[in-house]
Amino acid sequence: MEEVLVLAVQFVAEVLLQAVVYLPFDLPLSRDEKTGGRTGCGWPFVYLVVGGVVGGLSLLVAPRLLIHSAPLRLANLVVAPVVAGGVSWGVAAWRRSRGATTCPRTHFWAGFWFVLAFGGVRLAYAAQ
């Protein structure tokens, strides 16, 4: 009986985790009829806003900057979005190889804009 309960809890946890992690990147806000890729500039704006809001909320938990050097903070503002976009692209490409209908380019830009806004809000409003 315990094995069935463990299996059910694991299934629910994995489904919820997958929904929380992948759903924001796979929202069909505006799609091209032929390729299925996102079109327009509405979705980058959504990721900018959400990244800014999450960055603002993070100030409630960690109000001080972790990087104390000003040049390193600016470098982080440039490098972090590119790295996050690259990781997001890699995960999307991996998911595509396993049969998911994802667009790695779209995932790159979603991660890029989200982290850019998150880091920008933290840089602008966090205490030194």
C-alpha positions in Angstrom: 0.0 0.0 0.0 2.9 2.4 0.8 4.4 1.9 -2.6 1.2 3.0 -4.3 1.0 6.1 -2.1 4.6 6.9 -2.9 4.0 6.5 -6.6 0.9 8.7 -6.5 2.7 11.4 -4.5 5.7 11.3 -6.9 3.5 11.5 -9.9 1.6 14.5 -8.6 4.9 16.3 -7.5 6.4 15.7 -10.9 3.4 16.9 -12.8 3.2 20.1 -10.6 6.9 20.7 -11.0 6.7 20.4 -14.7 3.7 22.7 -14.9 5.4 25.3 -12.8 8.7 25.2 -14.6 7.6 24.8 -18.2 4.2 26.4 -18.4 5.3 30.0 -18.3 7.6 29.4 -21.3 5.1 27.4 -23.3 2.1 29.9 -23.0 0.6 30.4 -26.5 0.3 34.2 -26.4 0.5 34.7 -30.1 1.5 32.0 -32.6 2.4 31.9 -36.3 0.0 29.9 -38.2 2.6 28.0 -40.3 5.5 27.4 -37.9 3.7 27.6 -34.5 6.4 30.0 -33.2 5.4 33.0 -31.2 5.0 36.3 -33.1 4.7 39.9 -32.1 6.3 41.8 -29.3 3.7 41.1 -26.6 5.3 38.1 -25.1 8.8 39.7 -24.5 6.9 42.5 -22.7 5.1 39.9 -20.5 8.5 38.3 -19.5 10.0 41.7 -18.8 7.1 42.6 -16.5 7.1 39.2 -14.7 10.9 39.4 -14.3 10.6 42.9 -12.9 7.9 41.8 -10.5 9.8 38.8 -9.3 12.9 40.9 -8.9 10.9 43.4 -6.8 9.6 40.6 -4.7 13.1 39.2 -4.2 14.0 42.5 -2.6 11.6 41.6 0.3 13.6 38.4 0.9 17.1 39.7 0.1 17.3 43.5 0.2 21.0 43.7 -0.2 23.2 43.1 -3.2 25.4 40.0 -3.2 28.0 41.5 -5.6 29.8 44.4 -4.0 31.9 45.6 -6.9 30.1 48.0 -9.3 31.9 46.8 -12.5 31.0 43.2 -11.6 27.4 44.1 -11.0 27.2 45.7 -14.5 29.0 42.6 -16.0 26.4 40.5 -14.2 23.6 42.5 -15.8 25.0 41.8 -19.2 26.2 38.2 -18.8 23.4 36.7 -16.7 20.6 37.2 -19.3 22.7 35.6 -22.0 23.6 32.6 -19.8 20.0 32.2 -18.7 18.8 32.4 -22.3 21.4 29.8 -23.3 20.4 27.4 -20.5 16.7 27.9 -21.4 17.5 27.3 -25.1 19.4 24.1 -24.2 16.6 22.8 -22.0 14.1 23.5 -24.8 16.3 21.8 -27.4 16.6 18.8 -25.1 12.8 18.7 -24.6 12.3 19.0 -28.4 14.6 15.9 -28.9 12.3 14.0 -26.5 9.2 14.9 -28.6 8.0 18.1 -27.0 6.8 20.9 -29.3 9.0 23.7 -28.1 10.9 26.4 -29.9 14.4 26.9 -28.4 14.7 30.4 -29.9 11.6 31.5 -28.1 12.8 30.0 -24.8 16.1 31.8 -25.2 14.4 35.2 -25.5 12.0 34.4 -22.7 14.8 33.6 -20.3 16.9 36.5 -21.5 14.1 39.1 -21.0 13.0 37.7 -17.6 16.6 37.7 -16.2 17.4 41.1 -17.6 14.3 42.6 -15.9 15.0 40.7 -12.7 18.6 41.8 -12.5 17.8 45.4 -13.6 15.2 45.8 -10.8 17.6 44.3 -8.2 20.5 46.5 -9.4 18.3 49.7 -9.3 16.6 49.1 -6.0 18.7 46.8 -3.8 20.7 48.3 -0.9 24.4 48.1 -1.2 
